[in-house]
Amino acid sequence: MPTIRVRIRGRVQGVGFRYFTQRQATSLGLGGFVRNLADGSVEVEASGERVALERLASALECGPDTGRVDECTVDWDHRVLSHDTFSVRP
């Protein structure tokens, strides 16, 4: 299955961004994880159907109403990774 790695910068910590991401990914049937990074950004790794990954990426570019996305970088990973569930990591 295709995999994306996404880095989101802006006001994305302390605003429910990880849980927003988990809800979006789960509703799209994706596996992977989301976590906060020390520099204040959020990192997402997700695998699944390409169309679902594209929809997740679009949702991440907007983010939840409680936050603000200044930059969203999406990288397609050519390695085939598989995640059974989507989790929130610290």
Backbone as XML, in Angstrom:
<?xml version="1.0"?>
<chain id="A" units="angstrom">
  <residue number="1" name="MET">
    <atom name="N" x="0.833" y="-1.187" z="0.000"/>
    <atom name="CA" x="0.000" y="0.000" z="0.000"/>
    <atom name="C" x="0.874" y="1.244" z="0.000"/>
  </residue>
  <residue number="2" name="PRO">
    <atom name="N" x="0.446" y="2.273" z="-0.682"/>
    <atom name="CA" x="1.203" y="3.521" z="-0.680"/>
    <atom name="C" x="1.245" y="4.137" z="0.719"/>
  </residue>
  <residue number="3" name="THR">
    <atom name="N" x="2.264" y="4.930" z="0.942"/>
    <atom name="CA" x="2.450" y="5.588" z="2.244"/>
    <atom name="C" x="2.819" y="7.044" z="2.022"/>
  </residue>
  <residue number="4" name="ILE">
    <atom name="N" x="2.276" y="7.919" z="2.880"/>
    <atom name="CA" x="2.695" y="9.318" z="2.867"/>
    <atom name="C" x="3.276" y="9.680" z="4.226"/>
  </residue>
  <residue number="5" name="ARG">
    <atom name="N" x="4.212" y="10.615" z="4.170"/>
    <atom name="CA" x="4.754" y="11.235" z="5.374"/>
    <atom name="C" x="4.450" y="12.721" z="5.240"/>
  </residue>
  <residue number="6" name="VAL">
    <atom name="N" x="3.855" y="13.274" z="6.294"/>
    <atom name="CA" x="3.411" y="14.659" z="6.236"/>
    <atom name="C" x="3.984" y="15.405" z="7.434"/>
  </residue>
  <residue number="7" name="ARG">
    <atom name="N" x="4.484" y="16.609" z="7.195"/>
    <atom name="CA" x="4.936" y="17.498" z="8.267"/>
    <atom name="C" x="4.072" y="18.737" z="8.204"/>
  </residue>
  <residue number="8" name="ILE">
    <atom name="N" x="3.436" y="19.065" z="9.334"/>
    <atom name="CA" x="2.545" y="20.213" z="9.397"/>
    <atom name="C" x="3.118" y="21.215" z="10.388"/>
  </residue>
  <residue number="9" name="ARG">
    <atom name="N" x="3.225" y="22.470" z="9.945"/>
    <atom name="CA" x="3.730" y="23.546" z="10.797"/>
    <atom name="C" x="2.662" y="24.626" z="10.923"/>
  </residue>
  <residue number="10" name="GLY">
    <atom name="N" x="2.682" y="25.305" z="12.051"/>
    <atom name="CA" x="1.714" y="26.352" z="12.345"/>
    <atom name="C" x="1.317" y="26.242" z="13.808"/>
  </residue>
  <residue number="11" name="ARG">
    <atom name="N" x="0.080" y="26.592" z="14.109"/>
    <atom name="CA" x="-0.434" y="26.391" z="15.473"/>
    <atom name="C" x="-1.124" y="25.034" z="15.462"/>
  </residue>
  <residue number="12" name="VAL">
    <atom name="N" x="-0.313" y="23.986" z="15.653"/>
    <atom name="CA" x="-0.795" y="22.620" z="15.486"/>
    <atom name="C" x="-0.596" y="21.747" z="16.719"/>
  </residue>
  <residue number="13" name="GLN">
    <atom name="N" x="-0.036" y="22.293" z="17.775"/>
    <atom name="CA" x="0.084" y="21.544" z="19.023"/>
    <atom name="C" x="-0.784" y="22.214" z="20.080"/>
  </residue>
  <residue number="14" name="GLY">
    <atom name="N" x="-1.439" y="21.379" z="20.885"/>
    <atom name="CA" x="-2.307" y="21.901" z="21.930"/>
    <atom name="C" x="-3.669" y="22.361" z="21.433"/>
  </residue>
  <residue number="15" name="VAL">
    <atom name="N" x="-4.016" y="21.987" z="20.213"/>
    <atom name="CA" x="-5.289" y="22.416" z="19.619"/>
    <atom name="C" x="-6.126" y="21.228" z="19.128"/>
  </residue>
  <residue number="16" name="GLY">
    <atom name="N" x="-5.738" y="20.006" z="19.487"/>
    <atom name="CA" x="-6.473" y="18.819" z="19.066"/>
    <atom name="C" x="-6.118" y="18.319" z="17.679"/>
  </residue>
  <residue number="17" name="PHE">
    <atom name="N" x="-4.990" y="18.769" z="17.141"/>
    <atom name="CA" x="-4.622" y="18.408" z="15.765"/>
    <atom name="C" x="-4.390" y="16.913" z="15.622"/>
  </residue>
  <residue number="18" name="ARG">
    <atom name="N" x="-3.741" y="16.280" z="16.604"/>
    <atom name="CA" x="-3.481" y="14.833" z="16.497"/>
    <atom name="C" x="-4.780" y="14.035" z="16.482"/>
  </residue>
  <residue number="19" name="TYR">
    <atom name="N" x="-5.739" y="14.437" z="17.305"/>
    <atom name="CA" x="-7.001" y="13.699" z="17.369"/>
    <atom name="C" x="-7.862" y="13.967" z="16.138"/>
  </residue>
  <residue number="20" name="PHE">
    <atom name="N" x="-7.790" y="15.182" z="15.612"/>
    <atom name="CA" x="-8.424" y="15.503" z="14.333"/>
    <atom name="C" x="-7.869" y="14.572" z="13.249"/>
  </residue>
  <residue number="21" name="THR">
    <atom name="N" x="-6.548" y="14.432" z="13.216"/>
    <atom name="CA" x="-5.888" y="13.588" z="12.222"/>
    <atom name="C" x="-6.306" y="12.133" z="12.375"/>
  </residue>
  <residue number="22" name="GLN">
    <atom name="N" x="-6.344" y="11.659" z="13.611"/>
    <atom name="CA" x="-6.743" y="10.271" z="13.853"/>
    <atom name="C" x="-8.175" y="10.024" z="13.372"/>
  </residue>
  <residue number="23" name="ARG">
    <atom name="N" x="-9.095" y="10.936" z="13.658"/>
    <atom name="CA" x="-10.482" y="10.771" z="13.203"/>
    <atom name="C" x="-10.556" y="10.733" z="11.677"/>
  </residue>
  <residue number="24" name="GLN">
    <atom name="N" x="-9.836" y="11.650" z="11.021"/>
    <atom name="CA" x="-9.848" y="11.691" z="9.564"/>
    <atom name="C" x="-9.287" y="10.386" z="8.986"/>
  </residue>
  <residue number="25" name="ALA">
    <atom name="N" x="-8.137" y="9.966" z="9.486"/>
    <atom name="CA" x="-7.475" y="8.762" z="8.957"/>
    <atom name="C" x="-8.318" y="7.516" z="9.193"/>
  </residue>
  <residue number="26" name="THR">
    <atom name="N" x="-8.890" y="7.400" z="10.379"/>
    <atom name="CA" x="-9.712" y="6.231" z="10.695"/>
    <atom name="C" x="-10.951" y="6.183" z="9.803"/>
  </residue>
  <residue number="27" name="SER">
    <atom name="N" x="-11.576" y="7.330" z="9.588"/>
    <atom name="CA" x="-12.777" y="7.360" z="8.742"/>
    <atom name="C" x="-12.454" y="7.001" z="7.290"/>
  </residue>
  <residue number="28" name="LEU">
    <atom name="N" x="-11.198" y="7.210" z="6.888"/>
    <atom name="CA" x="-10.773" y="6.882" z="5.524"/>
    <atom name="C" x="-10.184" y="5.473" z="5.412"/>
  </residue>
  <residue number="29" name="GLY">
    <atom name="N" x="-10.138" y="4.760" z="6.530"/>
    <atom name="CA" x="-9.623" y="3.390" z="6.520"/>
    <atom name="C" x="-8.115" y="3.295" z="6.425"/>
  </residue>
  <residue number="30" name="LEU">
    <atom name="N" x="-7.418" y="4.308" z="6.906"/>
    <atom name="CA" x="-5.957" y="4.340" z="6.830"/>
    <atom name="C" x="-5.324" y="3.861" z="8.121"/>
  </residue>
  <residue number="31" name="GLY">
    <atom name="N" x="-4.115" y="3.363" z="8.006"/>
    <atom name="CA" x="-3.319" y="3.004" z="9.170"/>
    <atom name="C" x="-2.141" y="3.946" z="9.277"/>
  </residue>
  <residue number="32" name="GLY">
    <atom name="N" x="-1.513" y="3.974" z="10.441"/>
    <atom name="CA" x="-0.332" y="4.811" z="10.620"/>
    <atom name="C" x="-0.303" y="5.466" z="11.973"/>
  </residue>
  <residue number="33" name="PHE">
    <atom name="N" x="0.289" y="6.660" z="12.034"/>
    <atom name="CA" x="0.378" y="7.362" z="13.310"/>
    <atom name="C" x="0.526" y="8.858" z="13.083"/>
  </residue>
  <residue number="34" name="VAL">
    <atom name="N" x="0.266" y="9.605" z="14.154"/>
    <atom name="CA" x="0.491" y="11.043" z="14.196"/>
    <atom name="C" x="1.188" y="11.336" z="15.520"/>
  </residue>
  <residue number="35" name="ARG">
    <atom name="N" x="2.134" y="12.275" z="15.490"/>
    <atom name="CA" x="2.826" y="12.627" z="16.731"/>
    <atom name="C" x="3.308" y="14.073" z="16.676"/>
  </residue>
  <residue number="36" name="ASN">
    <atom name="N" x="3.444" y="14.658" z="17.860"/>
    <atom name="CA" x="4.034" y="15.983" z="17.999"/>
    <atom name="C" x="5.544" y="15.857" z="17.927"/>
  </residue>
  <residue number="37" name="LEU">
    <atom name="N" x="6.206" y="16.847" z="17.358"/>
    <atom name="CA" x="7.656" y="16.891" z="17.319"/>
    <atom name="C" x="8.153" y="18.032" z="18.203"/>
  </residue>
  <residue number="38" name="ALA">
    <atom name="N" x="9.381" y="17.925" z="18.640"/>
    <atom name="CA" x="9.959" y="18.895" z="19.571"/>
    <atom name="C" x="10.003" y="20.313" z="19.009"/>
  </residue>
  <residue number="39" name="ASP">
    <atom name="N" x="10.047" y="20.455" z="17.688"/>
    <atom name="CA" x="10.125" y="21.796" z="17.090"/>
    <atom name="C" x="8.760" y="22.479" z="16.970"/>
  </residue>
  <residue number="40" name="GLY">
    <atom name="N" x="7.692" y="21.841" z="17.498"/>
    <atom name="CA" x="6.360" y="22.432" z="17.472"/>
    <atom name="C" x="5.508" y="21.998" z="16.295"/>
  </residue>
  <residue number="41" name="SER">
    <atom name="N" x="6.070" y="21.179" z="15.416"/>
    <atom name="CA" x="5.312" y="20.690" z="14.268"/>
    <atom name="C" x="4.670" y="19.346" z="14.600"/>
  </residue>
  <residue number="42" name="VAL">
    <atom name="N" x="3.883" y="18.845" z="13.664"/>
    <atom name="CA" x="3.239" y="17.545" z="13.796"/>
    <atom name="C" x="3.672" y="16.691" z="12.612"/>
  </residue>
  <residue number="43" name="GLU">
    <atom name="N" x="3.944" y="15.425" z="12.884"/>
    <atom name="CA" x="4.344" y="14.469" z="11.845"/>
    <atom name="C" x="3.272" y="13.394" z="11.710"/>
  </residue>
  <residue number="44" name="VAL">
    <atom name="N" x="2.967" y="13.045" z="10.466"/>
    <atom name="CA" x="1.985" y="12.008" z="10.171"/>
    <atom name="C" x="2.611" y="11.006" z="9.219"/>
  </residue>
  <residue number="45" name="GLU">
    <atom name="N" x="2.401" y="9.727" z="9.507"/>
    <atom name="CA" x="2.728" y="8.671" z="8.553"/>
    <atom name="C" x="1.459" y="7.866" z="8.375"/>
  </residue>
  <residue number="46" name="ALA">
    <atom name="N" x="1.024" y="7.707" z="7.135"/>
    <atom name="CA" x="-0.217" y="6.982" z="6.869"/>
    <atom name="C" x="-0.050" y="6.097" z="5.647"/>
  </residue>
  <residue number="47" name="SER">
    <atom name="N" x="-0.700" y="4.934" z="5.689"/>
    <atom name="CA" x="-0.668" y="4.028" z="4.545"/>
    <atom name="C" x="-2.076" y="3.541" z="4.255"/>
  </residue>
  <residue number="48" name="GLY">
    <atom name="N" x="-2.325" y="3.282" z="2.982"/>
    <atom name="CA" x="-3.639" y="2.816" z="2.554"/>
    <atom name="C" x="-3.849" y="3.090" z="1.084"/>
  </residue>
  <residue number="49" name="GLU">
    <atom name="N" x="-5.090" y="3.165" z="0.688"/>
    <atom name="CA" x="-5.419" y="3.425" z="-0.706"/>
    <atom name="C" x="-5.022" y="4.851" z="-1.093"/>
  </residue>
  <residue number="50" name="ARG">
    <atom name="N" x="-4.524" y="5.024" z="-2.301"/>
    <atom name="CA" x="-4.031" y="6.328" z="-2.753"/>
    <atom name="C" x="-5.084" y="7.434" z="-2.646"/>
  </residue>
  <residue number="51" name="VAL">
    <atom name="N" x="-6.304" y="7.161" z="-3.050"/>
    <atom name="CA" x="-7.365" y="8.174" z="-2.998"/>
    <atom name="C" x="-7.613" y="8.605" z="-1.554"/>
  </residue>
  <residue number="52" name="ALA">
    <atom name="N" x="-7.618" y="7.656" z="-0.629"/>
    <atom name="CA" x="-7.827" y="7.974" z="0.785"/>
    <atom name="C" x="-6.662" y="8.804" z="1.320"/>
  </residue>
  <residue number="53" name="LEU">
    <atom name="N" x="-5.438" y="8.485" z="0.908"/>
    <atom name="CA" x="-4.272" y="9.265" z="1.337"/>
    <atom name="C" x="-4.347" y="10.695" z="0.806"/>
  </residue>
  <residue number="54" name="GLU">
    <atom name="N" x="-4.799" y="10.853" z="-0.413"/>
    <atom name="CA" x="-4.957" y="12.196" z="-0.985"/>
    <atom name="C" x="-6.002" y="12.999" z="-0.218"/>
  </residue>
  <residue number="55" name="ARG">
    <atom name="N" x="-7.075" y="12.340" z="0.191"/>
    <atom name="CA" x="-8.112" y="13.018" z="0.979"/>
    <atom name="C" x="-7.576" y="13.414" z="2.350"/>
  </residue>
  <residue number="56" name="LEU">
    <atom name="N" x="-6.796" y="12.541" z="2.970"/>
    <atom name="CA" x="-6.193" y="12.880" z="4.262"/>
    <atom name="C" x="-5.276" y="14.082" z="4.109"/>
  </residue>
  <residue number="57" name="ALA">
    <atom name="N" x="-4.436" y="14.070" z="3.097"/>
    <atom name="CA" x="-3.519" y="15.188" z="2.873"/>
    <atom name="C" x="-4.285" y="16.499" z="2.712"/>
  </residue>
  <residue number="58" name="SER">
    <atom name="N" x="-5.406" y="16.467" z="1.996"/>
    <atom name="CA" x="-6.225" y="17.674" z="1.828"/>
    <atom name="C" x="-6.792" y="18.146" z="3.158"/>
  </residue>
  <residue number="59" name="ALA">
    <atom name="N" x="-7.236" y="17.215" z="3.976"/>
    <atom name="CA" x="-7.782" y="17.575" z="5.291"/>
    <atom name="C" x="-6.697" y="18.170" z="6.183"/>
  </residue>
  <residue number="60" name="LEU">
    <atom name="N" x="-5.481" y="17.626" z="6.104"/>
    <atom name="CA" x="-4.379" y="18.126" z="6.934"/>
    <atom name="C" x="-3.963" y="19.530" z="6.519"/>
  </residue>
  <residue number="61" name="GLU">
    <atom name="N" x="-4.098" y="19.859" z="5.259"/>
    <atom name="CA" x="-3.756" y="21.209" z="4.787"/>
    <atom name="C" x="-4.662" y="22.260" z="5.416"/>
  </residue>
  <residue number="62" name="CYS">
    <atom name="N" x="-5.882" y="21.870" z="5.770"/>
    <atom name="CA" x="-6.828" y="22.792" z="6.427"/>
    <atom name="C" x="-6.740" y="22.688" z="7.940"/>
  </residue>
  <residue number="63" name="GLY">
    <atom name="N" x="-6.661" y="21.465" z="8.457"/>
    <atom name="CA" x="-6.593" y="21.242" z="9.891"/>
    <atom name="C" x="-7.912" y="21.536" z="10.587"/>
  </residue>
  <residue number="64" name="PRO">
    <atom name="N" x="-7.951" y="21.365" z="11.914"/>
    <atom name="CA" x="-9.169" y="21.652" z="12.670"/>
    <atom name="C" x="-9.366" y="23.158" z="12.821"/>
  </residue>
  <residue number="65" name="ASP">
    <atom name="N" x="-10.582" y="23.558" z="13.124"/>
    <atom name="CA" x="-10.891" y="24.980" z="13.310"/>
    <atom name="C" x="-10.100" y="25.602" z="14.458"/>
  </residue>
  <residue number="66" name="THR">
    <atom name="N" x="-9.677" y="24.782" z="15.409"/>
    <atom name="CA" x="-8.967" y="25.279" z="16.592"/>
    <atom name="C" x="-7.503" y="25.608" z="16.321"/>
  </residue>
  <residue number="67" name="GLY">
    <atom name="N" x="-6.972" y="25.177" z="15.189"/>
    <atom name="CA" x="-5.561" y="25.401" z="14.874"/>
    <atom name="C" x="-5.369" y="26.290" z="13.662"/>
  </residue>
  <residue number="68" name="ARG">
    <atom name="N" x="-4.121" y="26.329" z="13.210"/>
    <atom name="CA" x="-3.776" y="27.098" z="12.003"/>
    <atom name="C" x="-2.623" y="26.380" z="11.307"/>
  </residue>
  <residue number="69" name="VAL">
    <atom name="N" x="-2.804" y="26.061" z="10.063"/>
    <atom name="CA" x="-1.753" y="25.407" z="9.281"/>
    <atom name="C" x="-1.050" y="26.465" z="8.450"/>
  </residue>
  <residue number="70" name="ASP">
    <atom name="N" x="0.256" y="26.614" z="8.682"/>
    <atom name="CA" x="1.067" y="27.533" z="7.885"/>
    <atom name="C" x="1.765" y="26.808" z="6.737"/>
  </residue>
  <residue number="71" name="GLU">
    <atom name="N" x="2.114" y="25.553" z="6.983"/>
    <atom name="CA" x="2.832" y="24.772" z="5.967"/>
    <atom name="C" x="2.495" y="23.304" z="6.141"/>
  </residue>
  <residue number="72" name="CYS">
    <atom name="N" x="2.235" y="22.637" z="5.031"/>
    <atom name="CA" x="1.933" y="21.203" z="5.044"/>
    <atom name="C" x="2.722" y="20.563" z="3.908"/>
  </residue>
  <residue number="73" name="THR">
    <atom name="N" x="3.724" y="19.783" z="4.273"/>
    <atom name="CA" x="4.591" y="19.137" z="3.294"/>
    <atom name="C" x="4.259" y="17.653" z="3.219"/>
  </residue>
  <residue number="74" name="VAL">
    <atom name="N" x="3.880" y="17.189" z="2.043"/>
    <atom name="CA" x="3.502" y="15.788" z="1.840"/>
    <atom name="C" x="4.567" y="15.118" z="0.981"/>
  </residue>
  <residue number="75" name="ASP">
    <atom name="N" x="5.125" y="14.029" z="1.493"/>
    <atom name="CA" x="6.097" y="13.228" z="0.744"/>
    <atom name="C" x="5.540" y="11.822" z="0.573"/>
  </residue>
  <residue number="76" name="TRP">
    <atom name="N" x="5.518" y="11.372" z="-0.658"/>
    <atom name="CA" x="5.089" y="10.002" z="-0.943"/>
    <atom name="C" x="6.276" y="9.091" z="-0.736"/>
  </residue>
  <residue number="77" name="ASP">
    <atom name="N" x="6.093" y="8.069" z="0.073"/>
    <atom name="CA" x="7.145" y="7.106" z="0.388"/>
    <atom name="C" x="6.993" y="5.926" z="-0.565"/>
  </residue>
  <residue number="78" name="HIS">
    <atom name="N" x="8.031" y="5.624" z="-1.296"/>
    <atom name="CA" x="7.950" y="4.557" z="-2.291"/>
    <atom name="C" x="8.116" y="3.171" z="-1.694"/>
  </residue>
  <residue number="79" name="ARG">
    <atom name="N" x="8.536" y="3.124" z="-0.430"/>
    <atom name="CA" x="8.577" y="1.825" z="0.240"/>
    <atom name="C" x="7.147" y="1.423" z="0.581"/>
  </residue>
  <residue number="80" name="VAL">
    <atom name="N" x="6.894" y="0.155" z="0.568"/>
    <atom name="CA" x="5.555" y="-0.323" z="0.907"/>
    <atom name="C" x="5.522" y="-0.596" z="2.407"/>
  </residue>
  <residue number="81" name="LEU">
    <atom name="N" x="4.767" y="0.226" z="3.126"/>
    <atom name="CA" x="4.601" y="0.060" z="4.564"/>
    <atom name="C" x="3.149" y="-0.293" z="4.836"/>
  </residue>
  <residue number="82" name="SER">
    <atom name="N" x="2.919" y="-1.010" z="5.896"/>
    <atom name="CA" x="1.549" y="-1.376" z="6.235"/>
    <atom name="C" x="1.325" y="-1.155" z="7.721"/>
  </residue>
  <residue number="83" name="HIS">
    <atom name="N" x="0.272" y="-0.435" z="8.046"/>
    <atom name="CA" x="-0.137" y="-0.201" z="9.422"/>
    <atom name="C" x="-1.560" y="-0.734" z="9.570"/>
  </residue>
  <residue number="84" name="ASP">
    <atom name="N" x="-1.806" y="-1.494" z="10.638"/>
    <atom name="CA" x="-3.137" y="-2.042" z="10.842"/>
    <atom name="C" x="-4.117" y="-1.007" z="11.358"/>
  </residue>
  <residue number="85" name="THR">
    <atom name="N" x="-3.674" y="-0.131" z="12.231"/>
    <atom name="CA" x="-4.542" y="0.871" z="12.831"/>
    <atom name="C" x="-3.870" y="2.229" z="12.750"/>
  </residue>
  <residue number="86" name="PHE">
    <atom name="N" x="-4.604" y="3.272" z="13.119"/>
    <atom name="CA" x="-4.034" y="4.617" z="13.160"/>
    <atom name="C" x="-3.978" y="5.060" z="14.611"/>
  </residue>
  <residue number="87" name="SER">
    <atom name="N" x="-2.792" y="5.424" z="15.084"/>
    <atom name="CA" x="-2.618" y="5.754" z="16.502"/>
    <atom name="C" x="-2.074" y="7.161" z="16.692"/>
  </residue>
  <residue number="88" name="VAL">
    <atom name="N" x="-2.371" y="7.685" z="17.888"/>
    <atom name="CA" x="-1.818" y="8.962" z="18.323"/>
    <atom name="C" x="-0.629" y="8.641" z="19.217"/>
  </residue>
  <residue number="89" name="ARG">
    <atom name="N" x="0.510" y="9.181" z="18.864"/>
    <atom name="CA" x="1.712" y="8.984" z="19.683"/>
    <atom name="C" x="2.027" y="10.296" z="20.409"/>
  </residue>
  <residue number="90" name="PRO">
    <atom name="N" x="2.685" y="10.177" z="21.563"/>
    <atom name="CA" x="3.021" y="11.404" z="22.303"/>
    <atom name="C" x="4.004" y="12.280" z="21.545"/>
  </residue>
</chain>
